[in-house]
Amino acid sequence: RRESLEGRGAVLSSFSSHRAEEDAELDTEIQRFIAKKADLLFAQSWKPNGPIADNIEENEEYYAVMPPLEQFMEVPGEIRRELFFRDIERGDIVIGRITSIREFGFFMVLMCLGSGFIRQIDDLQISALCPLRDVPSQTNHGDPLSYYQAGDMIRAAVKDVDRYHEKITLSLYSSALPPNLSSTKLGVIASEDLPLHYRRSLEVAKTGETFEEVLHRSPGFANPSLIEYLTEKLGISESNPPSLMRSLQMKNIDEEDFAPALRKKQSESWALNCVKAGVDCFKDGRHVEAMNEYNKALEIDPQNVEALVARGALYATKGSLNKAISDFEIALENCPTHRNAKKYLCQTLVERGEQLEEEDKLINAESYYKKALSLDETFQEAEEALTKVRKRIQVILYFLFI
């Protein structure tokens, strides 16, 4: 057993030594980063352009109120507990439920935070004491604690924090709050008084929704003034944003580097990849898959000329001439100099005219041939077809008026 303990001690010692080396390397990396970015990190220009709101009211109409991020992650409880005691400060608001009442005060288990850093703590069983001296009397006489009972939900202010022993002392007096939170009502609260982010947490715990699902169903996420609202509240300058990327320090950025222009380029590139995949499918005789690729390309970029021409050619191959003509015409409108769009449109117009001739719709056929010639005066096939159909029309007219 002694050998086992010694071996375990050696492993722990080795682990501690390795952990210390990792921490030292991390500290060195942080110092290098600070040294490298010192001029940006400490630049006067990054100071807020307005007062920072100490406590942004949770309002889902203005911005997306989300549960704590760690609820969507697998963060061990001991780490979350460590972060909680690292960040909690005097004057912060906490909400919990009374577990026991003694003659010197009552104990409560914390459920969530009402100000400061938002953490997921309801499963950590963090206890806090609210001493009798910090419980205001609700009547002119009697024990102040008689007003409370086990199970009550309480909103309280943090009066003192012992981080080493993980002990928290609370107060129900508003004087324990900072000036910006002094109007907050402390004491017993109802379920509807719980912070919105905590209520969202309870919903997510039941539904198992992802971060993206909760975000997109939040009304505030669709608020068109969302960015302006948050930048104002946080005191961030839109004209001089706090970025550590030197490339974003330029004051004059070309419009082609703006998000819409970049997004358009990305869509065009993605659509062309789909067109290439469709052409490969077409060559292999997989026409259905080719059509799916062309349609996908046009969903990404509805005005993509190559996708329109390729789909039009496939429509023509399958005999859907009117659909083919429509695609070629749109492609030619988007790019009047596109040779294949013009060439295939002329050919398809003539082919459609020949179909109409076979149906004895000579006037309609004539209009298709004329349209092809208006696009390309040198298109001999269209000229010959037009001459032919006009002779047929003249013959019919001759016999009609004899």
C-alpha positions as CSV (number, residue, x, y, z in Angstrom):
1,R,0.0,0.0,0.0
2,R,2.9,2.3,0.8
3,E,4.5,1.7,-2.6
4,S,1.1,2.4,-4.2
5,L,0.8,5.7,-2.3
6,E,4.3,6.7,-3.2
7,G,3.7,5.8,-6.9
8,R,0.5,7.8,-6.8
9,G,2.3,10.7,-5.2
10,A,5.0,10.6,-7.9
11,V,2.3,10.7,-10.6
12,L,0.6,13.7,-9.0
13,S,3.9,15.4,-8.6
14,S,4.7,14.8,-12.2
15,F,1.3,16.1,-13.2
16,S,1.6,19.2,-11.1
17,S,5.0,19.9,-12.6
18,H,3.7,19.5,-16.1
19,R,0.7,21.7,-15.3
20,A,3.0,24.3,-13.9
21,E,5.1,24.2,-17.1
22,E,1.9,24.6,-19.2
23,D,0.8,27.6,-17.1
24,A,4.2,29.2,-17.4
25,E,4.1,28.8,-21.2
26,L,0.6,30.3,-21.3
27,D,1.7,33.2,-19.2
28,T,4.6,33.7,-21.6
29,E,2.3,33.6,-24.6
30,I,-0.1,36.2,-23.0
31,Q,2.9,38.5,-22.2
32,R,4.0,38.2,-25.8
33,F,0.6,39.0,-27.1
34,I,0.3,42.1,-24.8
35,A,3.7,43.3,-25.9
36,K,2.9,42.8,-29.5
37,K,-0.5,44.5,-29.3
38,A,0.4,47.1,-26.6
39,D,-0.1,50.1,-28.9
40,L,-3.6,48.9,-29.7
41,L,-4.6,47.5,-26.3
42,F,-3.7,50.8,-24.5
43,A,-4.5,53.2,-27.3
44,Q,-6.6,56.2,-26.3
45,S,-8.8,55.8,-29.4
46,W,-10.3,52.6,-27.9
47,K,-12.0,54.5,-25.1
48,P,-15.8,54.3,-25.2
49,N,-17.4,57.2,-27.1
50,G,-20.1,57.4,-24.5
51,P,-21.0,56.3,-21.0
52,I,-21.2,52.5,-20.6
53,A,-24.5,51.2,-19.2
54,D,-23.7,49.4,-15.9
55,N,-26.7,47.2,-16.1
56,I,-28.5,46.6,-19.5
57,E,-32.1,45.8,-18.8
58,E,-33.1,42.4,-20.1
59,N,-35.6,43.2,-22.9
60,E,-36.1,40.6,-25.6
61,E,-37.6,43.2,-28.0
62,Y,-34.2,45.0,-28.2
63,Y,-31.7,42.1,-28.3
64,A,-31.6,38.4,-27.9
65,V,-31.6,37.4,-24.2
66,M,-29.8,34.1,-24.0
67,P,-29.2,31.5,-21.3
68,P,-25.6,31.4,-20.0
69,L,-23.3,30.1,-22.7
70,E,-22.0,27.2,-20.6
71,Q,-25.5,25.7,-20.6
72,F,-24.8,24.7,-24.2
73,M,-21.4,23.4,-23.4
74,E,-20.0,20.6,-21.3
75,V,-18.3,22.6,-18.6
76,P,-17.4,20.7,-15.4
77,G,-19.2,21.9,-12.3
78,E,-16.0,22.5,-10.4
79,I,-14.8,24.9,-13.1
80,R,-18.1,26.7,-13.2
81,R,-18.0,27.0,-9.4
82,E,-14.4,28.3,-9.5
83,L,-15.4,30.9,-12.1
84,F,-18.4,32.0,-10.1
85,F,-16.4,32.7,-7.0
86,R,-13.8,34.4,-9.1
87,D,-16.3,36.8,-10.7
88,I,-18.8,37.5,-7.9
89,E,-18.5,40.9,-6.4
90,R,-20.0,43.0,-3.6
91,G,-23.1,44.7,-4.7
92,D,-24.0,42.0,-7.3
93,I,-27.6,40.7,-7.2
94,V,-28.3,37.0,-6.6
95,I,-31.5,35.0,-6.6
96,G,-32.1,31.9,-4.6
97,R,-34.5,29.8,-2.5
98,I,-34.5,29.7,1.3
99,T,-33.5,26.3,2.6
100,S,-33.5,26.9,6.4
101,I,-34.2,29.6,8.8
102,R,-32.2,30.0,12.1
103,E,-32.3,32.6,14.9
104,F,-29.3,34.3,13.4
105,G,-30.6,34.5,9.8
106,F,-31.6,32.3,6.9
107,F,-29.6,30.2,4.4
108,M,-30.5,30.0,0.8
109,V,-29.3,28.0,-2.2
110,L,-28.5,30.3,-5.2
111,M,-30.4,29.8,-8.4
112,C,-29.1,32.5,-10.7
113,L,-27.5,35.9,-10.9
114,G,-29.5,39.1,-11.3
115,S,-26.5,41.4,-12.3
116,G,-22.9,41.3,-13.3
117,F,-21.6,38.1,-15.1
118,I,-24.4,35.7,-16.0
119,R,-23.5,32.2,-15.0
120,Q,-25.2,28.8,-14.8
121,I,-25.2,28.0,-11.1
122,D,-28.5,26.4,-10.2
123,D,-27.0,22.9,-10.1
124,L,-23.9,23.8,-8.1
125,Q,-25.6,23.9,-4.7
126,I,-24.0,27.2,-3.7
127,S,-25.2,28.3,-0.3
128,A,-25.3,31.9,1.1
129,L,-26.2,33.3,4.5
130,C,-28.4,36.4,5.0
131,P,-27.7,37.4,8.7
132,L,-30.5,38.7,10.9
133,R,-29.0,42.2,10.9
134,D,-29.3,42.4,7.1
135,V,-33.0,41.4,7.1
136,P,-35.3,44.5,7.3
137,S,-38.3,44.2,9.5
138,Q,-41.6,44.1,7.6
139,T,-43.6,45.3,10.6
140,N,-43.1,47.6,13.6
141,H,-42.6,44.8,16.0
142,G,-41.8,41.1,16.0
143,D,-39.0,39.0,14.5
144,P,-38.0,40.1,11.0
145,L,-37.4,36.4,10.1
146,S,-41.1,35.5,10.8
147,Y,-42.0,37.1,7.5
148,Y,-40.0,34.4,5.6
149,Q,-40.4,30.7,5.3
150,A,-38.5,27.8,3.6
151,G,-39.0,27.6,-0.1
152,D,-39.4,31.4,-0.6
153,M,-37.6,32.8,-3.6
154,I,-35.4,35.7,-2.6
155,R,-33.6,38.5,-4.5
156,A,-30.6,39.7,-2.4
157,A,-27.5,41.8,-2.7
158,V,-24.0,40.3,-2.1
159,K,-22.6,42.0,1.0
160,D,-19.4,40.1,1.4
161,V,-17.5,37.3,-0.4
162,D,-14.9,34.9,1.2
163,R,-13.4,33.4,-2.0
164,Y,-11.0,31.1,-0.2
165,H,-13.7,29.4,1.9
166,E,-16.4,29.9,-0.7
167,K,-18.7,31.7,1.6
168,I,-21.2,34.5,0.7
169,T,-23.0,36.9,2.9
170,L,-26.2,38.6,1.7
171,S,-28.2,41.6,2.5
172,L,-31.8,42.6,1.8
173,Y,-31.1,46.3,2.4
174,S,-30.8,48.5,-0.8
175,S,-27.8,50.3,0.7
176,A,-25.8,47.2,-0.2
177,L,-26.4,47.8,-3.8
178,P,-24.3,50.1,-6.1
179,P,-26.0,53.4,-7.2
180,N,-27.0,52.1,-10.6
181,L,-28.9,49.2,-9.0
182,S,-30.3,51.0,-6.0
183,S,-33.9,51.0,-7.3
184,T,-33.9,47.2,-7.5
185,K,-36.5,45.6,-5.1
186,L,-34.9,43.1,-2.7
187,G,-36.7,40.4,-0.8
188,V,-39.4,37.8,-1.7
189,I,-40.1,37.5,-5.5
190,A,-42.5,35.5,-7.6
191,S,-41.6,33.3,-10.5
192,E,-42.5,36.0,-13.0
193,D,-39.8,38.2,-11.4
194,L,-37.0,35.7,-12.3
195,P,-34.5,37.1,-14.8
196,L,-35.4,36.4,-18.4
197,H,-32.1,34.6,-19.1
198,Y,-32.9,32.2,-16.3
199,R,-36.4,31.5,-17.6
200,R,-34.8,30.8,-21.0
201,S,-32.4,28.3,-19.2
202,L,-35.3,26.4,-17.7
203,E,-37.0,26.2,-21.2
204,V,-33.8,25.0,-22.8
205,A,-33.4,22.3,-20.1
206,K,-36.8,21.0,-21.0
207,T,-36.6,21.3,-24.8
208,G,-32.9,20.6,-25.4
209,E,-32.7,23.4,-28.0
210,T,-29.4,24.4,-29.5
211,F,-27.8,27.9,-29.0
212,E,-28.7,28.7,-32.6
213,E,-32.4,27.6,-32.2
214,V,-32.8,29.8,-29.1
215,L,-31.1,32.7,-30.8
216,H,-33.1,32.7,-33.9
217,R,-36.5,32.4,-32.2
218,S,-35.7,35.3,-30.0
219,P,-37.6,38.5,-31.1
220,G,-34.7,40.7,-30.3
221,F,-32.5,38.8,-32.8
222,A,-34.6,40.2,-35.6
223,N,-34.5,43.8,-34.3
224,P,-33.1,45.9,-37.2
225,S,-31.6,48.3,-34.7
226,L,-29.9,45.6,-32.6
227,I,-26.3,46.7,-33.4
228,E,-27.0,50.4,-32.8
229,Y,-28.7,49.6,-29.5
230,L,-25.9,47.4,-28.1
231,T,-23.1,49.6,-29.3
232,E,-24.7,52.6,-27.6
233,K,-25.3,50.7,-24.4
234,L,-21.7,49.4,-24.4
235,G,-20.2,52.7,-25.4
236,I,-18.6,51.2,-28.6
237,S,-17.8,53.6,-31.4
238,E,-19.1,52.3,-34.8
239,S,-16.7,54.6,-36.7
240,N,-13.6,53.5,-34.8
241,P,-14.4,49.9,-33.6
242,P,-12.1,48.2,-31.0
243,S,-10.4,45.7,-33.2
244,L,-6.9,44.2,-32.6
245,M,-6.6,43.4,-36.4
246,R,-4.4,45.9,-37.9
247,S,-6.0,45.4,-41.3
248,L,-9.2,46.9,-39.9
249,Q,-7.4,50.0,-38.7
250,M,-7.7,51.5,-42.2
251,K,-10.2,54.3,-42.3
252,N,-10.9,54.0,-46.0
253,I,-12.1,50.5,-46.9
254,D,-13.1,49.8,-50.5
255,E,-16.8,49.0,-51.0
256,E,-15.8,45.7,-52.7
257,D,-14.5,44.6,-49.2
258,F,-17.9,45.3,-47.5
259,A,-20.0,42.4,-46.4
260,P,-22.6,42.5,-49.3
261,A,-19.9,42.6,-52.0
262,L,-18.0,39.8,-50.3
263,R,-21.1,37.8,-49.8
264,K,-22.0,38.2,-53.5
265,K,-18.5,36.9,-54.5
266,Q,-18.9,34.0,-52.2
267,S,-22.3,33.1,-53.7
268,E,-21.0,33.4,-57.2
269,S,-18.1,31.1,-56.4
270,W,-20.4,28.6,-54.7
271,A,-22.9,28.6,-57.5
272,L,-20.1,28.0,-60.1
273,N,-19.0,24.9,-58.2
274,C,-22.6,23.6,-58.4
275,V,-22.6,24.4,-62.2
276,K,-19.4,22.5,-62.7
277,A,-20.8,19.5,-60.7
278,G,-24.0,19.7,-62.9
279,V,-22.0,19.7,-66.1
280,D,-20.1,16.6,-65.0
281,C,-23.4,14.9,-64.2
282,F,-24.7,15.9,-67.6
283,K,-21.7,14.4,-69.4
284,D,-22.3,11.1,-67.5
285,G,-25.9,11.1,-68.6
286,R,-27.2,11.8,-65.1
287,H,-29.7,14.5,-66.2
288,V,-31.8,14.5,-63.0
289,E,-28.7,15.1,-60.8
290,A,-27.5,17.7,-63.3
291,M,-30.8,19.6,-63.0
292,N,-30.6,19.4,-59.2
293,E,-27.1,21.0,-59.3
294,Y,-28.2,23.8,-61.6
295,N,-31.3,24.5,-59.5
296,K,-29.1,24.6,-56.4
297,A,-26.7,27.1,-58.1
298,L,-29.7,29.4,-58.9
299,E,-31.0,29.2,-55.4
300,I,-27.6,30.5,-54.2
301,D,-27.2,33.1,-57.0
302,P,-30.5,33.6,-58.9
303,Q,-28.8,35.8,-61.6
304,N,-25.9,33.4,-62.2
305,V,-25.5,33.4,-66.0
306,E,-23.5,30.1,-66.3
307,A,-26.2,28.3,-64.3
308,L,-29.0,29.8,-66.4
309,V,-27.2,28.8,-69.7
310,A,-26.4,25.3,-68.5
311,R,-30.0,24.7,-67.2
312,G,-31.4,26.1,-70.4
313,A,-29.3,23.7,-72.5
314,L,-30.6,20.8,-70.4
315,Y,-34.2,22.0,-70.9
316,A,-33.6,22.1,-74.6
317,T,-32.1,18.6,-74.6
318,K,-35.2,17.3,-72.8
319,G,-37.5,19.2,-75.3
320,S,-38.8,21.8,-72.8
321,L,-38.0,24.6,-75.3
322,N,-40.1,27.4,-73.7
323,K,-38.3,26.9,-70.4
324,A,-35.0,26.8,-72.2
325,I,-35.8,30.1,-74.0
326,S,-36.7,31.7,-70.7
327,D,-33.4,30.8,-69.1
328,F,-31.4,31.9,-72.1
329,E,-33.2,35.3,-72.3
330,I,-32.6,36.0,-68.5
331,A,-28.9,35.0,-69.0
332,L,-28.6,37.4,-71.9
333,E,-30.3,40.2,-70.0
334,N,-27.7,39.7,-67.2
335,C,-24.8,39.5,-69.6
336,P,-25.6,40.8,-73.1
337,T,-22.1,39.7,-74.4
338,H,-22.4,36.1,-73.3
339,R,-21.7,34.2,-76.5
340,N,-23.2,30.8,-75.5
341,A,-26.4,32.4,-74.1
342,K,-26.9,34.3,-77.5
343,K,-26.0,31.3,-79.6
344,Y,-28.2,28.8,-77.7
345,L,-31.1,31.2,-77.6
346,C,-31.0,31.7,-81.4
347,Q,-30.9,27.9,-82.0
348,T,-33.7,27.2,-79.6
349,L,-35.9,30.0,-81.1
350,V,-35.5,28.4,-84.5
351,E,-36.2,24.9,-83.1
352,R,-39.3,26.2,-81.4
353,G,-40.4,27.9,-84.6
354,E,-40.1,24.6,-86.4
355,Q,-42.3,22.9,-83.8
356,L,-44.9,25.6,-84.4
357,E,-44.7,25.1,-88.2
358,E,-45.4,21.5,-87.7
359,E,-48.5,22.5,-85.8
360,D,-49.5,24.9,-88.7
361,K,-49.0,27.9,-86.4
362,L,-47.1,29.7,-89.1
363,I,-47.5,33.3,-87.8
364,N,-46.2,32.3,-84.4
365,A,-43.3,30.4,-86.1
366,E,-42.5,33.5,-88.1
367,S,-42.2,35.6,-84.9
368,Y,-39.7,33.2,-83.4
369,Y,-37.5,33.2,-86.6
370,K,-37.6,37.0,-86.7
371,K,-36.6,37.2,-83.0
372,A,-33.6,34.9,-83.7
373,L,-32.5,37.1,-86.6
374,S,-32.9,40.3,-84.5
375,L,-30.4,38.8,-82.1
376,D,-28.0,37.6,-84.8
377,E,-28.4,38.9,-88.4
378,T,-25.9,36.4,-89.7
379,F,-27.7,33.4,-88.4
380,Q,-28.3,31.6,-91.7
381,E,-30.5,28.9,-90.3
382,A,-33.0,31.4,-88.9
383,E,-32.9,33.4,-92.2
384,E,-33.7,30.3,-94.3
385,A,-36.5,29.2,-91.9
386,L,-38.0,32.7,-92.1
387,T,-37.9,32.7,-95.9
388,K,-39.5,29.3,-96.0
389,V,-42.3,30.1,-93.6
390,R,-43.1,33.3,-95.4
391,K,-43.5,31.5,-98.7
392,R,-45.9,29.1,-97.0
393,I,-47.9,32.0,-95.6
394,Q,-48.1,33.6,-99.1
395,V,-49.3,30.4,-100.7
396,I,-52.0,30.0,-98.1
397,L,-53.1,33.7,-98.5
398,Y,-53.1,33.2,-102.3
399,F,-55.5,30.3,-102.1
400,L,-57.7,32.1,-99.6
401,F,-58.2,35.1,-101.9
402,I,-58.6,33.3,-105.3
